[in-house]
Amino acid sequence: MRRRFLILLPLLGACTPVPPPESVQLPATAAFPGAGDPSRGAILAAAFAFASPGSLAGDPAGVATALAQLEYLAVALDGGAWRDLDPLVVPMLRQGRAEARRAFGFRADASAQAAVDALYGAAAALRLRNPVAAEAALLPLAPDGAALSRLASLPSLPQAIAGTTRARAALVERDRGERRGRPLF
């Protein structure tokens, strides 16, 4: 009897419902002027920010925005209109996101939406010169209360650089195909 149960155990595990895919949305304030699609704007801006982290030195709002864009892209490019994008982009972005969370001391188990909301909320508060509100916005990601000081600069994050650079290259390749009248994706 016990042996039969053990044989059925893997089959029961296969019946476990699959959780729905994670989804994420950018706040209305995250629109990138002239980019059209918000994902397109996030790809271009994040690729630049992570490839040249020195450009954000002393700009914690800019660092928070770049991190929010990385969080967004790691989920938003997985399917939908982007389903035919280079298949390595999303795994590379997710590795970059994990690397960034470790570097900034953010919770690894936070949802992408919670991270996007926290980081864009902090960026907005910092632009209004309200560090208390910025720190409060970051609490879901960094309950230790020290996240704001870590946003002073963007360190070199090789996996985030690789993921955002690959996303930008895939976007450029997609645009080239559309200009030639034949979609590549």
Secondary structure, DSSP 4 states (H G I P E B T S, - for coil): -HHHHHHHHHHHHHTSPPPPPP-----GGG--TT-SSHHHHHHHHHHHHHH-GGGGTT-HHHHHHHHHHHHHHHHHTSSGGGTTS-TTHHHHHHHHHHHHHHHHT--TT--HHHHHHHHHHHHHHHHTT-HHHHHHHHTTT-TTS-HHHHTTS----HHHHHHHHHHHHHHHHHHHHHHTTS---
